[in-house]
Amino acid sequence: MIYLEFLDGQGLGNQLWNYVTLRSLSKKLGFGYQIINPEKFKGKSFLEISYSQNIVDNDFKTFKKNNEIKNIFDEKLFYDYELKTFASDFDKDIFKIKPNTIIRGLFQSEKYFFNNDINQFVKLKLVKKDNFSLYKNQCFLNIRGGEYKRFKNLILPKTYWLNAINNMKKIKPNLKFAIITDDYDYASNLLTEIKIFKGDISHDFFQLYYANYLIVSNSSFSYFPAKLGIQPKKIIAPANWSRFGNPKNKWISPSNYYENWSYQNIKGEIINKEFIEESINKTLIIYSSYNIITTKES
């Protein structure tokens, strides 16, 4: 049995990355799985997930005793003192975990899927198939405000969004643009001419799910609605992820590079895959030289 705990303060994106890693790992290693605090799942009203593997042991007392948590696996993190942030990559030591282990970490690399289709682990309730054609000429900007505004190195500049809009228009000139955001006031002041689609977290998730074209922020929220079901034709994301345009050209984090996404640099250019991979490899070489690898709890 392997375990995962949903925590207070976790966003839906973080919960889903952890959950899909749990399910993929369980399938690969042949372990059962159990989620602790399932009531804290923020998508329970509109997403279907499985909180545990079916119990087949007839003696529940024996089953419970044999499946107590005995080990902790903490995903390795690197603390970058230059950029003052944590960074992560796929932690291959996850293959070494033993039964009765609780896993903790960010787990935001697609390598944790182990080539599984995540649609088998996460199902959406009340999908309206007609909406895919309804939004065929719609591009959503998933703007993150909220607590991001407190960190000048994390929040994306207005030029990122304007350049991304121009890049999308090069692909499809007649696109209509709208905003999905967690911070209406911030987004309306940032891009005054673009309509905001207001709604709760389920509304935002479904709008991104139906999107044909998508411009995302450096947030984990947009990944799963974009990845599930019929995926968008084009996704533009910020190069260097959570330290957009940093002078060292580090990729923060290497785990947040996703196949089939287009990445835009601070000049508004869509950069090629070879350049991205070179940046990621250089970042990992720097981190591999660190004497201390940490977790956020250290």
Secondary structure, DSSP 8 states (H G I E B T S, - for coil): -EEEE--TT--HHHHHHHHHHHHHHHHHHT--EEEE-GGG-TTTTTEE---B-----S-HHHHHHHT---EEEE--EEEETTTTEEEE---GGGGG--SSEEEES----GGGGTT--GGGT-EESS--THHHHHTTTEEEEEE--GGGGG-TTTS--HHHHHHHHHHHHHH-TT-EEEEEES-HHHHHHHSTTSEE----HHHHHHHHHH-SEEEE-S-STTHHHHHSSS--SEEEEETTBTTTT-TT---B-GGG--TT-EEE-TTS-EE-HHHHHHHHHHHHHHHHT-S--B-TT-
